[in-house]
Amino acid sequence: MPDSSDRMSEDSYTEDDKWLVVKGRRWRRTDPELESTVVEELKSHLGKARNAVRTAKKNGTEDELKQARRRVDFAKHGLGERGDYWWEMPVEDRRKRAEEALAQLR
């Protein structure tokens, strides 16, 4: 059972902690509780997957595009940028989600 320090309430994070606004559009921030090495690896996979999406759009098959987009989705979920809001989840579950995403991407 996680102790109380492993659970942060939604109120523990400000709106600036949760969201990034670029050109008037709001984007969910990366989960700040993830280990930096995990974030770096997920972002590396995300960059490679985004490149694969671009390549597949130019001269790939529909299947290649679908697979590349799936990899982007795994990385974004792992970072907490998609799926359940990270600030509404126990830290332990957030870290587990990131590790599961990495397992899918490796």
Buried (B, 14 or more C-beta within 10 A) or exposed (E): EEEEEBEBEEEEBEEEEBEEEEEEEEEBBBBBBBEEEBBEBBBEBBEBBBEBBEEBEEEBEEEBBEBBBEBBBBBBBBBBBBBEEBBEBEBBBBBEBBBEBBEBBE
